Amino acid sequence: MPVCTHCAFPADHVYTTYASKSNVRLSVCPRCETFADPLIEHPPLLILLDLVLLKPRVYLHLLFNRDSARLDADAAVTEQAQATATATATAGRRDTHVHAQLARLALAAVAAESAVRLLPHVTARGLCADAATVARTVAAVGAETAAQLATTTLLALAVLRAQGWWPARKRFAFRDGRQENFVPALIPLTLLYSTLVPLVLQLALAIWYTPASPLEPAPSLASPFADFTASPLRALRHLSRCALDQPRVRAVLVPLSPHLAQLAEAARSIQHDVATALAEWAASDRAWAWAGTRLLGGMASGFGLRVLLPTPPVVTTALVLAGWAAAAGAGRAVEWALT
């Protein structure tokens, strides 16, 4: 059964057709008295733009109203009878459609993520990675995607069961079409809708990406990070000099000078290691690609889950982070097993 994209109230249908199939009348939601789903008439490009802009109505349209049954005004049955017959006949077909869409989007997400990770291996002559590298990357991406979707889905279902939202054990003041039409497969479908768009946009922007020539020296990124990590040490050094000007403080610190020298040496070593690690991470194209994709995909995933589920923002953020942690662990395990 479709839902209103403004208030999520369940609707029997979102549009009515007449003798001419091009003559369509949108249904009006009985609760908010607006069109139940105006996106029915929008082309796929506008729906994609709404998905990029993270509009709540596009999630409800894609999850509940896409390919929903229409009301034929010229049929020789009453509107209520046709709505009941249509809801009964399309219940199993909707579940099949959701699982088929989930499989297609999962394959597309694995392909897009694999392409993003293989971008550093693309040169003017083509892909310079061997078959083993490609297979290892695809296997790691597949394991990460499966682990992330499974972890987030299972934890979300546990939270919904604890709240009594699914399976429904409580009566709420208003009818919620999301609850009445909820199936567990909608959770990973929402995550895939949210994370696939940043990946596709990154692949589109890769057209203007030109790797640095090996003959050109790479810009040094160590000095900014070195200055950043050295600033706390400079502050401590300044405070120590001011403290040594006091006789009482000097009497206490002078016996501890050998230990303080060892602490200073350890601090300089930590400073050097942190600056080197930050510089290597900043110079890695794969790290920047991973950070940008995960940041955009994480924000979009959290927003999509907030539209679908009645969970607080803190719980939704925890669900997304748990999925990330599971994906990172699964990817590391696959890479370790294949190396």
Beta strands, then each sheet from edge to edge (+ up, - down):
strand 1: 15-17
strand 2: 24-26
strand 3: 71-72
strand 4: 122-123
strand 5: 126-127
sheet 1: 2+ 1- 3-
sheet 2: 4+ 5-
end
